[in-house]
Amino acid sequence: MKIDDHGVLKIVEPGQQSKQQKKNPVKIQDVSLRDGHLSLFGIEARTKNILKQISVMDTLGFYSIQVLAGFPPDMIQKYLDNDPWKKIQTVKKYAQKTLLSMIVSNRLPEDSDEDISLKFIERAIESGIDIVRVLNPFNEDDRIKDAAALIKKHKKHFQATVVYNQPDRNNGLDPDHLAHYETKCAALADMGADSICILDAAGLLAPYEAYNLIRNLKDTIKQPLHLHTHFTSGLADLTVLKAVEAGVDMVDTCLAPFAFRHSLPAVEPLAFSLAGTSRDTGIDLESLLSVSQDMEEYTSSFKHLIDSSRTSSFNQGILGSLLSSSTAEHHELTAATIAAKGVERDVSPNIPQNAESFNVFVDGEYFDVKISKSGGPRKSRLKKKDSSDVIIRERTLTSPLPGLIVELKKKVGDYVTIGESVAVLEAMKMLNRLEAKNTGTIKEIRVKEGDMVEKGDVICVIE
């Protein structure tokens, strides 16, 4: 019987498994209780609610557990009522075998004092963080040099990040595409990175694109490669598996109750799939499934917070927006802008014959539309838009999703043209430029830097 190789992954023959599995295991970072919890439920887990799970997860064989996002401490305290330093110190007591990691996003304007960001990193390290992942949403490498030097000074693991915002739909074989990411990774390697994370927060990375990209990077970059990809498009499971075959060293996953939808791929099917191969994770499957089952009970109290407007895992809208975008646009793509472009509106419903009612979703809002039995015009609970409301909406710039206003680029009285940046919104660890939808003068600005906004909140009025 012939046993094929799958890239660097080999199906190990019986009797040789224990020896082969120690050579090149995939390291797993669990992000369930930080990124996974936030992605699904819009809030991070409270420390007191997760200590039991942390103590058990510490025994499973994870490489690291992500416990903190590096945004200003006042934000964490305001929205979580949770001292971030105490959180790290407490979790550290329950996770003594597993490394603790954090992610810090450099999102300050170019002329801002970055001292607050550096102090945040230093305090986190002092509290017990072992791995610091540093990213700049626009891949501006010069903006993270000070953070890199600080982490290296404290002899902690500096994980540099390449934000994946320039996809290649030629399966990653475009020479310019490969050269772009090789250059980015080489610059981060020169900066002293202990590992390099390819961070795909929008789920843009396709399976064979990931395979070819990582195989080529492994030939040129000595640092271990770490993949972070979200399930938003529905591709993440396949992408992670092909990345493993290509030789990626580490991947981010969640326990199943915190996975899928807008979150990350689940660890259980990955660990099961790699068992008995040369890339076996080494995680005990029975213990893993037991922890996952316990976590189902925990997440049941949060499931009402999940966005239920879409049930299918494959998001064709996101992929369609990529195919119709130019290369120049790709550099500016983020999870928010892609999602916004992928929304389908005003689709005529397919109404079964003799039906008495049908359901309509408008911008995620549910309506039960009744059909008149008299043969007259159909009446619904959908309120017709007033023409004046349409005019008002055309004159306002609104937030495409919940987030933090980190910068206002214009002021009242400024003249703007269509496409000109008015503000910068931080959401899902990404910076999103909010651009004017019409040409005119800014009459009113309804937010200030540091404000939290919800989807649809008015940023400014342009007339």
N, C-alpha and C positions, 0 to 999 in steps of 0.2 A: 504493500500500500504506500502510495506517495503522499507525503505531507508537505504542503506548500507553505512558503513564507508569505506573510502579508506585510510588505515593507520590512520594518525591523521586528515586527511581531511574529513569533513562531508558535505553532501548536506543538506543545511539548509532549513527547511520547511518555506513556505510562512508565513509572520507575525513574524517570529523569526529572520529574517536576520540581521537587524540593530544591535540587541543585540549580536548575535553570531559573527558577522564579526569583532567586536572590540576586541575579545579575543585573536586571534592568526593570525593577518594578515601577509602575506609575504612582507618583506621589499625589495624594488627594488632599486638597484644602477644602474643609467644610465651611460653607458660608451661610448655613441654614438660619442661624439665629441673628444674623446681621443683614446681609444683602437679600437673602431669600425671604425673610420675614418682612422686610421693608418693601420688596418688589410685589409681593402678593397682597399685603394688608395695609400698606401705606404708613406703617409705624414700625419701629424697632422693638425687639423683645425687651421687656423689663428684666433686670438682672435677677431679682428674687424668683421670677417664674421659670428660670432656665437652669438653675444650679444643679438640680437633680439630673437633667439631661446632659449637662456638661461633664459631670463626674463619670457618667457611663460612656459618653463619647470619647473621653480621654483614654479608655481602655481598648478602643476599636482598632487603632493603628493608623489614624489620620496623621498626615504630615504636619498639618497646622489647622487652627480654627480661627476664623476671622471674627473679631469681637468689637471693632470700633471703626468708624469712619471719621477721617480727620477734618471735620469742619469746626468752626469756632466753638469753644466750650459753652458759651452762653446759649447757642442754638440747641445743644444736646440737653442742657439743663432746662431750657424753656419748654421743649416739646416732649421730653422723656422724664422730667423731674428726676434726673439720674446723674450723679457726679461721675464723669467719665473716668477719672483716675481711680475712684473707689471701685468702679465696675471692673476695671482691669485687674486691680489687686485682689478683688473677691474671686473673679473667675480663675485667676492664677492659682489660688488655693485648691480649686476643684479640678484643675487641668495641669497636673504636675509632669505628665509624660509628653504632652503635646505642645508644640510651639504656638504662641499667640501672635496673630497678625493684625495689622490695621492698614487702611488705605487713606492717604491724605491727598487732597486735590488742591493744586496751586491754581486759584481762581482769582487772584488779586489783580487789579489794573496794573499796567506796566509801571506807572509812577508811584505805586503804593509801597509802603513800608512792609516788607515781608517778615518782620520780626515776630509778629503774632503767630504766623504759620510755623516758624522754626521753634518757637517756645512750646507750641502745642506738641510738636514731634518730640522734643527733648523731655517734656513732662510725661508723655506717653511711654517713652523708653524707660524712664526712671520708675514708672509704675508697673512695668513688667512686659511690655511689648517686645517681641523677638524679631519680627519681620515687619518692615515698613515699606509698603508699596506706594510709590510717589508717581503721580501723573499730572500732566498738563493737558487739558482737553484739546488744545490745538497743536500738540506735539512740539511745543517750543522748548527745546532741550535746555537752552540757557537759563530758563526760569527755574530749573530744579537743581542747579549746581550747588547752591548753598545748602539745600536740604540733604543732598547726597553727601557732602563733606561732613555735615553734622552726624549723620547716621554712621558713617565710617569711623568718625572720631570716637563714637560710643561702642564701636566694634559690634554693631548689630547688622542684620541682613538687610542690605539695600536692594530692594526690587524696583528697578526702573520699568517704565511702562510706555508701550507704543499703543496709542489709541487707534483702533482699526476703523478708519473713516474713508478709505479709498479702495473699495472693492474692485475685483477684476473678474468679469463674467466669462473669461477665457480659461477657467479652471486654474487661475493663478499662474499661467505660463507666459503672460505678457512680460517681456524683459524689463520694460519701464516699471511695471508694478513690482517685480522682484527687486529691482535696483532701489526703488523708493524705500522699501522696508529694510533691506540690507543696510542701507546708509543710516537709517534711523537707529537700527540696532547696534551698528558699529559705533555710532556716537555715544550711545548709552554705555556700551562696553568700555570705551575709553574713559568714561566718567567714573568707572569703578563699580559698576553694577555687579552684584553677586548673582543675580538672575534677572531675566527680562520677561515681562508679562505682555502678551498680546491681548489687549482688552477690547472686546467686541460687545459693547453694552447694548447694541441695537439688534444683535442677531443677524448681522450682514454676511458673516463668513460661511460660505458653502463648503460641503464636505471635501470635494476634490481640490478646491481652491486652498483649503487648509492643508491638505496633504502635500501639495506641491510647494506651497509657501514654506512650511516647516521643514520639509526635506532639504530644501535649498538653504534655509537659514542654518540648519544643523551643520552644513558643510563649511559655513563661513563664520559662525558665532560659537565661541567656546562656552559661554555662559549657559546654564540651564534655561530652557524655555518653559514658560507657564502660560496656559491658555485660560482665558475667562470669556465665556460667550453666553448670552442670554437666549432663552427659549422663544422669544417674541415671535420670530418668523416660523418656528416649528422645526428648524434645521439642526438645533444644537446637539441632540443625541448623536446624529450621524456625523456631525462635524467633529465632535470630541473623539469618537471612535477612529475616524480617519486620522486625526491628529496623533492619537496614540500609536497607530500603525506607522506614522511618519517619524515618530521618535520624540514627541513632546515629553518633557520631563515631569511636569506637574499640571494638574487641571483643577478648576474650581467646580464643585458640585454642591447640591443640597440633598438632605434627606427628602424622601418622596413627598411627605406632607407639605414641604416648603418649596417644591420644585414645579416646573412646567409653567404654562401661561406666560406671564411677563418675567418669571423668575429664571432660574438656571436649570440645567439638566439634572436628573436624579442620580445619586450615587449607586443605588441598589442594582439597577439593570447593568450599569457599567461594571461594577465589581463582579457580578455574576457572569457577564460575558467574557471577562478577562481571566476568570479562574481557569487554571490548567494551561495557561499560556506563559510565554517568556516575559509578559508584562503584567502578570498577576499583581493586584494591588496589595495582597497580603492581609486584607481586612477580613475578619471573621464574619462570614455571611449570616450565620444564625444569630449572633449578637447584634449585627447590623439591623436585621429585620425586626428583632425584638425592640430595639430602640425606636425604630421607625413606627412600629405599632403603638408604642407609648405616646409618641409625638402626635399621632392622629387624634388622640383625646385632647391634647393641648390645643391643637389648631382648630378644633371644632368650634371653640368659642369665638374665633376670629373670622370664620368663613363668610359671615354676612358682609365683610368688608371687601371681598374679592369682586373684581369687575366681572359681572356675569353677562355683559352685552355680547360676548363672543364665546362660543364653546369649542369651535374647531381649533386645532393646534397649528395648522398651517395657515399663515397669514399671507395670502396672495397679494394683498394691497401693498405690503412692504416691498415684496420682490418686484411688483410691477413698477413701483416708484423708482427703484434702482435702475431697471432696464430703460426707463424713459429719461433718466438724468444724464447730463453731460459729465465729462471727466472733471471739469472745473467745479461743478456742484458737489461732486463726491467728497472733496476735501472739507466741505463745510457740513456734511451730513452728520446728524446726531440721532439718537433714539427718538428725540422729540420731533424733529423736522420730518423724519421718515414716516413716523406714525401719523403725523398730521396730513402728509401727502397721500397716505394710503387709505384715508377714510372715504367710504362710498356713501354718497348722499342721494336722496330723492330717487331711490330705486323702486320701481313699480312692483307691488307685491303680487305674487302668484296666488290668486284667490280660487279655491276649489268651487266647483259648481254646487249650487244650493246651500253654500255656507251662510251662516247667520252672522258671523263676525270673523275678523282676522286681526292679526297683531302687526303693529308697525313700530319700528325703532327709529327715532330721530335723534341724532347726536347722543345715542346711548339711552335716551329716555323712552319708556315703554308706553304705548297707547293701544287700547282695545277699541277697534273701529267696528261699529255695528252697521249691519246692512239692512236697509229698509225693506220690509216685506210687501209694501204696497206697490212696489215697482217704480216708486218715485226716486228722486235723487238720494244717494247714499249720504247719511249723516254720520259724522264722526266727532270724536272728542278732540280732534286736531284743530287748534285755533289758527285761523288764517292770519298771516302776518300783515300788519298794517303797513302801508307804503312808507309812512314816516319812520317806522321802526327800521325798515330796510336802509333808508337814507342815513339814519343815526349810526347803524352798525357799519356802514361803509366808511363813516368818518372816524371810527374808533379803532385803536389797535388793542387787541385783547390777548391775554395769555393763552397759549395753545394747550397748557397742562399745568398742574400744580408745581410750584417751585419758589426759589428765592431770587429776588431782584438784587443782583450784585453790582450793577453799574447802569447809570443813566447817561447816555451819550449825547442827549439833546436837552434843551431847556425850553420853557415857555417862550414863544416868540420866534423860535428857529423855524426856518423854511426847510422842508424835507421833500424828497422825491421818492417815487415808488422804488422799493428795494433798499432804501437807505436805512442803516442800523439806527434804532432809536434807544434800545435798552438791551441788556444782557441778562438772561434768565438762567439760573442754575437748577438743573433737575436731573435725577438719575446719574449723578457724578459727572454730568456733561454741561458745558456752557452752550447756550443757544441764543443766537442773535435774533432779536425781535425786530422785524423790518416793517417799514411803513407800507401800507397797502394802497395808499393814495397820495397824490402830491398836494401839498398845501402848507399852511402854517400851524405849528403846534399851539393850540388855544389853551389846553389844560393838561396837566400831568397829575394823575391821581395816585401815584405811588412814589415812594422814596427808596433809596438804596437801603437794603436790609429788610425790606418788607417781604412777608410771605404772601403769595397770591394763589388763588385757585384757578382751575381751568375756566376760561370765559371772563375773568375779571378784566375790567378796562384798565389799560396802562396809560393811555393818553387819548386826547381828542385832536384830530387834525382836520382843519377846515381850509 
